[in-house]
Amino acid sequence: MRMLYTRPPSIGVLDGDPFESKCESIIVPVFQDDEGKPILDYVRLYDRNKLLEDSVKLNIFRGDVGSIFEAIVDGKFVVYVGIGRRSVKEYILLENSRRGFAAGVKRVAGKFKCIALALSSLSLEAASEALIASLLASYRLDAFKSSREPGLEVILVDRSDIDLKTVRALAEGVYLARDIANAPPHDVTPAKLAEKISELFRELPNTEVEIYDYDRLVREGFGGIVNVGMGSNEKPVMIVVKYRGSNSKPIALVGKTVIFDSGGINIKTGESMFYMRSDKAGGAAVLGVIWAAAKAQLRVNIAGLVPAVINVPSGSSYLPGDVIRMWDGTMVEVTNTDAEGRLIIGDAIAYAAKALEAGEIIDLATLTGAIVVALGPLIAGLFTRDNRLKEKLLEASNKTGEKLWPMPMEDDYKPWLTRSAIIGDMANSGTRVGGAIYGALFLERYAHGKPFAHIDIAGPGMGYEAKYIAPPYWPDKDQAPGYGVRLIFQYLLTTQ
């Protein structure tokens, strides 16, 4: 199996003068004052030959967010990164710190094995976020290349108050999510993914993995998962990962994991099909969150449900016009085999609500093209009726920079669900307009009254068409960025 778990660079604390360290490069932040002029008081420690000062006088470097000035200082390659104005709201400063340091790391990651980050002029939270972004900017998925180039191995920081254990746990979780979401479908079939997750998660404390194989899914009535996966020779599985860091009712995280989505009988166009290997980004994020939570030993109780299927057309595929009996007994009429995600997630949500007795349920799913049309490739849609979930998730979005926008759960649209069906209880698809809302209302039925949030990550989950506008801590070349791991991890921190 070529899909390997990519590891972030190691991290540690500098001992003394960074110019005396083993690191070949140093990244230094430059703030602006209220008038937009670079502040050089702190930076002079790293500008011993005054090249930066001269560039500022000549208006070559202004310190705008993500801007870069490079110089050789005492034998070190120093990268000065613009952070923008210091007097901005905290969440803006966090994002500016992420973007500035990530841009600097991307400039040097392929050149040096060790870099030092000058973080002492930042708040603790901004410094932590700058370090996380630096680790994320170092990500390279090269397991599928014929040769691998040396990458960044070590990042050192000039302060000891950062929780390095939590930062690394979070970075590892994002790396894992990226590896899974971006891997080719034949390298991560449902069975291979289940095997790999069982192997990887053995090392985690208070964590257990249970695999629901095809026979069990059939026997226990997971009709949504079974039917969507019937067209492929690679049969579906459901991976259930439980992390017990407390005795509270579990927070259920459900992730859409369509290993590859051709659209089934309602086949997609060739143009839109290529990126469907990342239709597993929701499940990848759920696995990344649990990995990070277990490594950081959060005081939460999580049940992660990852229904993994391949949706392709064949003589055994489920068909438009079929009526599927879901796990909770709902009879769903198939009007479009390309509305498959809600069928597999619906089964998992119902199971989490009833069998696992979850206290609340959050799903992450690359569910609809409609949400991408509405919000573009950088923003996910949040659908929930629960005000606490809404407020906490939006707060987590502000802190992490993983963009989220509240969307309506419109009751006047509910008749679409039933009236679109001719003989079943409801239809899996029913209208060309309001498609993202339709999907959310469909999934809500399976939460059975439990606090529920649906996050449609079809835009940022895949990273498609984001290469010119994505933040620098995302991977290059339209790769899935592991969206949702940092967002949900931050939310979990508020539930401890």
Buried (B, 14 or more C-beta within 10 A) or exposed (E): EEBEBBEBBBBEEBEEEBBEBEBBBBBBBBBBEEEEEBBBEBBEBBBBEBBBBEBBEEEEBBBBBBBBBBBEBEEBBBBBBBBBBBEBEEBBBBBBBBBBBBBBBBBBBEEBBBBBBBBBBBEEBBBBBBBBBBBBBBBBBEBEEEEEEEBBEBBBBBBEEBEBEBBBBBBBBBBBBBBBBBBEBEBBBBBBBBBBBBEBBEEBEBBEBEBBBBEEBBEBBBBBBBBBBBBBEBBBBBBBBBBBBBEEBBBBBBBBBBBBBBBBBBBBEEEEBEBBBBBBBBBBBBBBBBBBBBBBBBEBBBBBBBBBBBBBBEEEBBBBEBBBBBBBEBBBBBBBBBBBBBBBBBBBBBBBBBEBEBBBBBBBBBBBBBBBEBBBBBBBBBBBEBEEBBEBBBBBBBBBBBBBEEBEBBEEBBEBBEEBBEEBBBBBBBBEEBBBBBBBBBBBBBBBEBBBBBBBBBBBBBBBBBBEEBBBBBBEEBBBBBBBBBBBBBBBBBBE
